[in-house]
Amino acid sequence: MRTAIMQPYIFPYIGYFQLINAVDQFVVYDNIQFTKKGWINRNRILVNGKDEYLSFPLKKDSDYLMVNERCLADNFKAESIKILRKIGGAYRKAPYFDAVFPLLESIINAEKPNLFYYIFNSLKVICNYIGIDTSFLISSSINIDHTERAQDKVISICKAIGTIKYINPIGGEKLYSKEVFKANEIELGFIRSDNIVYPQLGGEFVPGLSIIDVLMFNSKEKVKLYTNVYTII
């Protein structure tokens, strides 16, 4: 069985969904510390030919809480209207707007005030839309010592769920050792996304944007094809 483990990101880029599609079980960390200025509660969309952040406001709380202890802002219902208005203004002329915008409305308006479950729901809904049937697991539900960190924690999770091969984004090459994984009877691979370019609304292509951008400019069948455009080394 192939496994990947990632932090929860809101509307992540296509590479995140390539990783989900490359494995049999995808573990999402819920008991990991929230990080500011990361991709947990924000991403980038195309606005007038340039990338702009799309942020999901959170209730003010300690910076040391886990993701599953954070919540959306108390006024999020009002903020969600602004978020949808921004997406609508940016993509109304995109070829798949009519199909995708109702999907985004259902995700953004989901009655899930807990940040982790809000993101978790969004990932599952998008995967269902584009036809990815990978199983999801929540990290805190796995019976391991959750005080472990980095490579040791990943190996413990893999052992607990019967992983034969663990796949990590290419950026982790210096963080994980194939020899150490092999000693624990787990094969380690790294996924590298191939170049994906598609027509946007004219002008120079802006890469690495949220899956929202990919969905707006491509059919769900084409997006599914994109989730296979990678190399594992």
Secondary structure by P-SEA (a helix, b strand, c coil): cccccccccccccaaaaaaaaaccbbbbbccccccccccccccccccccbbbbbbbbbccccccccccccccccaaaaaaaaaaaaaaaaccccccccccaaaaaaaaacccccaaaaaaaaaaaaaaaaccbbbbbbccccccccccccaaaaaaaaaaacccbbbbcccccccccaaaaaaacbbbbbbbbcbbbbbcccccccccccaaaaaacccaaaaaaaaaccccc
